[in-house]
Amino acid sequence: MQIALAVADSPAYAPSSGGPPPRDDLDPEATRLRALVDLAKEGDAEAFGQLYDHYVTGVFRFVYYRVGSQQLAEDLTSETFVRGLRAIQRFTWQGKDFGAWLTTIARNLIADHFKSSRSRLEIVSETIPEGTSHAASPEQEVLSLISNEMLFEAVSGLPPEQRDCILMRFIQGLSIAQTAAALGRSEGAIKQLQLRAVRSLAKSVPEDIR
């Protein structure tokens, strides 16, 4: 996957008004990411580059399963981070973490793309990127029974919020809380969306492989 994003020449920004209050319940990786975000808000291009490295694969997977084209997914992923860099000073920790914030930007770009394009969405003959690896769950067992092409078609046929919920949770690897933040819904609503989406996807599994 070739996705380029120049951050070395990015303009410096004024220092932020301060990061989030310390959290004792954060794991070391979450603490590191928060520190990188605060540095990036102060104009640290290297910090933003590290954030890019951490989040780019998840964002790309989400976009790819929405648009079905590797080239277009790469372009929209790059644009997501460009817009994120331009707007990072406006990012706040209230109600949304950085990964969910980037996903919201990506969703808006995808929506803009489909509004401006009248071409029919087609499945392309490319290798669909693998999802993140977690312990097997009933939802993932359903997904594992569906081939890549079948999954693309099945997910594309879901109602918009169910589709995005499934992609964020099982392709991008966001948590329930992160997905709720990206979609602007409660965690309980996300759990219900996930359940309804998995039930719909299960119907896409041929009876002979269930």
C-alpha positions as YAML, in Angstrom:
chain: A
units: angstrom
residues:
- id: 1
  name: MET
  ca: [0.00, 0.00, 0.00]
- id: 2
  name: GLN
  ca: [1.52, 3.27, -1.12]
- id: 3
  name: ILE
  ca: [0.16, 6.20, 0.86]
- id: 4
  name: ALA
  ca: [2.27, 9.32, 1.04]
- id: 5
  name: LEU
  ca: [1.74, 12.23, 3.39]
- id: 6
  name: ALA
  ca: [4.22, 15.04, 3.77]
- id: 7
  name: VAL
  ca: [4.39, 16.36, 7.29]
- id: 8
  name: ALA
  ca: [7.96, 17.61, 7.42]
- id: 9
  name: ASP
  ca: [7.06, 20.86, 5.66]
- id: 10
  name: SER
  ca: [3.88, 21.43, 7.62]
- id: 11
  name: PRO
  ca: [3.45, 24.93, 9.06]
- id: 12
  name: ALA
  ca: [4.05, 25.34, 12.77]
- id: 13
  name: TYR
  ca: [1.04, 25.90, 14.96]
- id: 14
  name: ALA
  ca: [0.65, 27.92, 18.12]
- id: 15
  name: PRO
  ca: [0.86, 25.89, 21.34]
- id: 16
  name: SER
  ca: [-2.36, 24.25, 22.45]
- id: 17
  name: SER
  ca: [-4.22, 25.41, 25.51]
- id: 18
  name: GLY
  ca: [-3.29, 22.21, 27.31]
- id: 19
  name: GLY
  ca: [-3.93, 18.51, 26.96]
- id: 20
  name: PRO
  ca: [-6.47, 16.35, 28.76]
- id: 21
  name: PRO
  ca: [-6.18, 15.86, 32.50]
- id: 22
  name: PRO
  ca: [-4.05, 12.90, 33.60]
- id: 23
  name: ARG
  ca: [-5.84, 9.58, 33.58]
- id: 24
  name: ASP
  ca: [-4.66, 6.78, 35.84]
- id: 25
  name: ASP
  ca: [-6.74, 4.22, 33.94]
- id: 26
  name: LEU
  ca: [-4.97, 4.76, 30.60]
- id: 27
  name: ASP
  ca: [-2.59, 2.08, 29.41]
- id: 28
  name: PRO
  ca: [0.92, 3.10, 28.29]
- id: 29
  name: GLU
  ca: [0.00, 3.05, 24.59]
- id: 30
  name: ALA
  ca: [-3.01, 5.31, 25.11]
- id: 31
  name: THR
  ca: [-0.85, 7.66, 27.17]
- id: 32
  name: ARG
  ca: [1.75, 7.74, 24.39]
- id: 33
  name: LEU
  ca: [-0.88, 8.53, 21.75]
- id: 34
  name: ARG
  ca: [-2.33, 11.34, 23.86]
- id: 35
  name: ALA
  ca: [1.13, 12.82, 24.25]
- id: 36
  name: LEU
  ca: [1.72, 12.60, 20.49]
- id: 37
  name: VAL
  ca: [-1.58, 14.37, 19.80]
- id: 38
  name: ASP
  ca: [-0.67, 17.19, 22.18]
- id: 39
  name: LEU
  ca: [2.74, 17.55, 20.52]
- id: 40
  name: ALA
  ca: [1.15, 17.52, 17.05]
- id: 41
  name: LYS
  ca: [-1.25, 20.27, 18.15]
- id: 42
  name: GLU
  ca: [1.83, 22.35, 18.96]
- id: 43
  name: GLY
  ca: [3.15, 21.89, 15.43]
- id: 44
  name: ASP
  ca: [5.41, 18.87, 15.94]
- id: 45
  name: ALA
  ca: [5.48, 17.23, 12.49]
- id: 46
  name: GLU
  ca: [7.33, 14.15, 13.72]
- id: 47
  name: ALA
  ca: [4.62, 13.52, 16.31]
- id: 48
  name: PHE
  ca: [1.94, 13.76, 13.64]
- id: 49
  name: GLY
  ca: [3.97, 11.35, 11.50]
- id: 50
  name: GLN
  ca: [3.92, 8.83, 14.34]
- id: 51
  name: LEU
  ca: [0.16, 9.27, 14.67]
- id: 52
  name: TYR
  ca: [-0.12, 8.66, 10.94]
- id: 53
  name: ASP
  ca: [1.88, 5.44, 11.23]
- id: 54
  name: HIS
  ca: [-0.34, 4.25, 14.09]
- id: 55
  name: TYR
  ca: [-3.74, 5.01, 12.55]
- id: 56
  name: VAL
  ca: [-3.25, 4.80, 8.79]
- id: 57
  name: THR
  ca: [-3.90, 1.06, 8.37]
- id: 58
  name: GLY
  ca: [-7.17, 1.15, 10.29]
- id: 59
  name: VAL
  ca: [-8.41, 4.20, 8.41]
- id: 60
  name: PHE
  ca: [-7.43, 2.64, 5.09]
- id: 61
  name: ARG
  ca: [-9.30, -0.59, 5.87]
- id: 62
  name: PHE
  ca: [-12.42, 1.36, 6.78]
- id: 63
  name: VAL
  ca: [-12.27, 3.45, 3.59]
- id: 64
  name: TYR
  ca: [-11.43, 0.47, 1.37]
- id: 65
  name: TYR
  ca: [-14.47, -1.51, 2.41]
- id: 66
  name: ARG
  ca: [-16.62, 1.53, 1.68]
- id: 67
  name: VAL
  ca: [-15.28, 2.40, -1.78]
- id: 68
  name: GLY
  ca: [-13.96, -0.92, -3.13]
- id: 69
  name: SER
  ca: [-10.97, 0.58, -4.94]
- id: 70
  name: GLN
  ca: [-7.44, 0.47, -3.60]
- id: 71
  name: GLN
  ca: [-6.35, 3.62, -5.45]
- id: 72
  name: LEU
  ca: [-9.38, 5.60, -4.35]
- id: 73
  name: ALA
  ca: [-9.01, 4.30, -0.78]
- id: 74
  name: GLU
  ca: [-5.38, 5.42, -0.74]
- id: 75
  name: ASP
  ca: [-6.33, 8.86, -2.04]
- id: 76
  name: LEU
  ca: [-9.13, 9.32, 0.50]
- id: 77
  name: THR
  ca: [-6.96, 8.01, 3.32]
- id: 78
  name: SER
  ca: [-4.22, 10.48, 2.46]
- id: 79
  name: GLU
  ca: [-6.77, 13.30, 2.28]
- id: 80
  name: THR
  ca: [-8.13, 12.24, 5.68]
- id: 81
  name: PHE
  ca: [-4.72, 12.83, 7.26]
- id: 82
  name: VAL
  ca: [-4.12, 16.05, 5.34]
- id: 83
  name: ARG
  ca: [-7.40, 17.43, 6.66]
- id: 84
  name: GLY
  ca: [-6.60, 16.07, 10.09]
- id: 85
  name: LEU
  ca: [-3.28, 17.90, 10.07]
- id: 86
  name: ARG
  ca: [-4.93, 21.15, 9.01]
- id: 87
  name: ALA
  ca: [-7.63, 20.88, 11.66]
- id: 88
  name: ILE
  ca: [-5.72, 19.29, 14.53]
- id: 89
  name: GLN
  ca: [-5.72, 22.45, 16.62]
- id: 90
  name: ARG
  ca: [-9.51, 22.19, 16.77]
- id: 91
  name: PHE
  ca: [-9.38, 18.64, 18.11]
- id: 92
  name: THR
  ca: [-10.49, 18.25, 21.73]
- id: 93
  name: TRP
  ca: [-10.60, 15.17, 23.94]
- id: 94
  name: GLN
  ca: [-14.18, 15.76, 25.03]
- id: 95
  name: GLY
  ca: [-16.32, 12.85, 23.90]
- id: 96
  name: LYS
  ca: [-14.06, 11.58, 21.11]
- id: 97
  name: ASP
  ca: [-10.59, 10.08, 20.85]
- id: 98
  name: PHE
  ca: [-8.21, 10.81, 18.00]
- id: 99
  name: GLY
  ca: [-8.89, 7.60, 16.05]
- id: 100
  name: ALA
  ca: [-12.64, 8.23, 16.12]
- id: 101
  name: TRP
  ca: [-12.03, 11.83, 15.04]
- id: 102
  name: LEU
  ca: [-10.01, 10.66, 12.02]
- id: 103
  name: THR
  ca: [-12.73, 8.15, 11.15]
- id: 104
  name: THR
  ca: [-15.33, 10.93, 11.16]
- id: 105
  name: ILE
  ca: [-13.19, 12.88, 8.70]
- id: 106
  name: ALA
  ca: [-12.90, 9.78, 6.50]
- id: 107
  name: ARG
  ca: [-16.67, 9.21, 6.59]
- id: 108
  name: ASN
  ca: [-17.30, 12.77, 5.47]
- id: 109
  name: LEU
  ca: [-14.82, 12.42, 2.60]
- id: 110
  name: ILE
  ca: [-16.47, 9.19, 1.47]
- id: 111
  name: ALA
  ca: [-19.90, 10.83, 1.59]
- id: 112
  name: ASP
  ca: [-18.60, 13.77, -0.45]
- id: 113
  name: HIS
  ca: [-17.08, 11.39, -2.98]
- id: 114
  name: PHE
  ca: [-20.33, 9.52, -3.56]
- id: 115
  name: LYS
  ca: [-22.31, 12.74, -3.75]
- id: 116
  name: SER
  ca: [-20.01, 14.07, -6.45]
- id: 117
  name: SER
  ca: [-19.70, 10.84, -8.41]
- id: 118
  name: ARG
  ca: [-22.49, 9.29, -10.44]
- id: 119
  name: SER
  ca: [-20.52, 6.21, -11.37]
- id: 120
  name: ARG
  ca: [-21.82, 2.91, -10.06]
- id: 121
  name: LEU
  ca: [-19.88, 1.39, -7.17]
- id: 122
  name: GLU
  ca: [-18.17, -1.74, -8.45]
- id: 123
  name: ILE
  ca: [-16.21, -4.49, -6.79]
- id: 124
  name: VAL
  ca: [-12.68, -4.44, -8.08]
- id: 125
  name: SER
  ca: [-10.40, -7.42, -8.51]
- id: 126
  name: GLU
  ca: [-7.97, -6.47, -5.81]
- id: 127
  name: THR
  ca: [-6.86, -8.10, -2.61]
- id: 128
  name: ILE
  ca: [-9.01, -6.85, 0.23]
- id: 129
  name: PRO
  ca: [-6.83, -6.03, 3.23]
- id: 130
  name: GLU
  ca: [-7.05, -8.32, 6.22]
- id: 131
  name: GLY
  ca: [-8.93, -7.18, 9.29]
- id: 132
  name: THR
  ca: [-7.37, -6.83, 12.70]
- id: 133
  name: SER
  ca: [-6.83, -10.00, 14.68]
- id: 134
  name: HIS
  ca: [-8.74, -10.43, 17.92]
- id: 135
  name: ALA
  ca: [-10.09, -13.37, 19.85]
- id: 136
  name: ALA
  ca: [-12.89, -15.10, 17.95]
- id: 137
  name: SER
  ca: [-16.37, -13.78, 18.68]
- id: 138
  name: PRO
  ca: [-19.78, -14.75, 17.25]
- id: 139
  name: GLU
  ca: [-19.61, -11.66, 15.04]
- id: 140
  name: GLN
  ca: [-16.17, -12.53, 13.69]
- id: 141
  name: GLU
  ca: [-17.17, -16.15, 13.14]
- id: 142
  name: VAL
  ca: [-19.93, -14.88, 10.86]
- id: 143
  name: LEU
  ca: [-17.51, -12.61, 9.02]
- id: 144
  name: SER
  ca: [-14.95, -15.41, 8.65]
- id: 145
  name: LEU
  ca: [-17.50, -17.56, 6.80]
- id: 146
  name: ILE
  ca: [-18.06, -14.92, 4.16]
- id: 147
  name: SER
  ca: [-15.58, -14.60, 1.30]
- id: 148
  name: ASN
  ca: [-14.00, -11.21, 0.58]
- id: 149
  name: GLU
  ca: [-16.27, -10.49, -2.37]
- id: 150
  name: MET
  ca: [-19.36, -11.71, -0.53]
- id: 151
  name: LEU
  ca: [-18.40, -9.60, 2.49]
- id: 152
  name: PHE
  ca: [-18.00, -6.49, 0.36]
- id: 153
  name: GLU
  ca: [-21.42, -7.01, -1.21]
- id: 154
  name: ALA
  ca: [-23.09, -7.93, 2.08]
- id: 155
  name: VAL
  ca: [-21.65, -5.00, 4.01]
- id: 156
  name: SER
  ca: [-22.46, -2.58, 1.19]
- id: 157
  name: GLY
  ca: [-26.09, -3.71, 1.38]
- id: 158
  name: LEU
  ca: [-26.49, -2.87, 5.07]
- id: 159
  name: PRO
  ca: [-28.18, 0.36, 6.21]
- id: 160
  name: PRO
  ca: [-25.53, 3.12, 6.45]
- id: 161
  name: GLU
  ca: [-25.11, 3.14, 10.24]
- id: 162
  name: GLN
  ca: [-25.02, -0.65, 10.51]
- id: 163
  name: ARG
  ca: [-22.47, -0.79, 7.70]
- id: 164
  name: ASP
  ca: [-20.19, 1.78, 9.30]
- id: 165
  name: CYS
  ca: [-20.58, 0.13, 12.70]
- id: 166
  name: ILE
  ca: [-19.43, -3.24, 11.33]
- id: 167
  name: LEU
  ca: [-16.51, -1.71, 9.45]
- id: 168
  name: MET
  ca: [-15.32, 0.28, 12.45]
- id: 169
  name: ARG
  ca: [-15.67, -2.60, 14.89]
- id: 170
  name: PHE
  ca: [-14.38, -5.60, 12.94]
- id: 171
  name: ILE
  ca: [-12.39, -4.24, 10.00]
- id: 172
  name: GLN
  ca: [-10.88, -1.11, 11.52]
- id: 173
  name: GLY
  ca: [-10.74, -2.55, 15.03]
- id: 174
  name: LEU
  ca: [-12.29, 0.33, 16.98]
- id: 175
  name: SER
  ca: [-13.77, -0.32, 20.40]
- id: 176
  name: ILE
  ca: [-17.46, 0.11, 21.24]
- id: 177
  name: ALA
  ca: [-16.66, 3.46, 22.85]
- id: 178
  name: GLN
  ca: [-14.60, 4.67, 19.87]
- id: 179
  name: THR
  ca: [-17.30, 3.58, 17.42]
- id: 180
  name: ALA
  ca: [-19.94, 5.36, 19.48]
- id: 181
  name: ALA
  ca: [-17.84, 8.53, 19.43]
- id: 182
  name: ALA
  ca: [-17.29, 8.37, 15.66]
- id: 183
  name: LEU
  ca: [-20.98, 7.79, 14.94]
- id: 184
  name: GLY
  ca: [-22.28, 10.17, 17.61]
- id: 185
  name: ARG
  ca: [-24.32, 7.43, 19.28]
- id: 186
  name: SER
  ca: [-24.43, 5.88, 22.74]
- id: 187
  name: GLU
  ca: [-22.52, 2.68, 23.45]
- id: 188
  name: GLY
  ca: [-25.83, 0.88, 23.96]
- id: 189
  name: ALA
  ca: [-27.01, 2.02, 20.53]
- id: 190
  name: ILE
  ca: [-23.78, 0.77, 18.96]
- id: 191
  name: LYS
  ca: [-24.25, -2.66, 20.54]
- id: 192
  name: GLN
  ca: [-27.74, -2.84, 19.05]
- id: 193
  name: LEU
  ca: [-26.50, -1.68, 15.65]
- id: 194
  name: GLN
  ca: [-23.79, -4.32, 15.77]
- id: 195
  name: LEU
  ca: [-26.27, -7.06, 16.68]
- id: 196
  name: ARG
  ca: [-28.68, -6.14, 13.90]
- id: 197
  name: ALA
  ca: [-25.85, -5.87, 11.37]
- id: 198
  name: VAL
  ca: [-24.40, -9.27, 12.27]
- id: 199
  name: ARG
  ca: [-27.82, -10.88, 12.01]
- id: 200
  name: SER
  ca: [-28.21, -9.39, 8.54]
- id: 201
  name: LEU
  ca: [-24.73, -10.53, 7.51]
- id: 202
  name: ALA
  ca: [-25.42, -14.05, 8.79]
- id: 203
  name: LYS
  ca: [-28.18, -14.35, 6.20]
- id: 204
  name: SER
  ca: [-25.50, -13.83, 3.53]
- id: 205
  name: VAL
  ca: [-23.69, -17.02, 4.52]
- id: 206
  name: PRO
  ca: [-24.69, -19.91, 2.22]
- id: 207
  name: GLU
  ca: [-26.43, -22.69, 4.11]
- id: 208
  name: ASP
  ca: [-23.88, -25.28, 2.99]
- id: 209
  name: ILE
  ca: [-21.02, -23.53, 4.85]
- id: 210
  name: ARG
  ca: [-22.86, -22.57, 8.05]
...
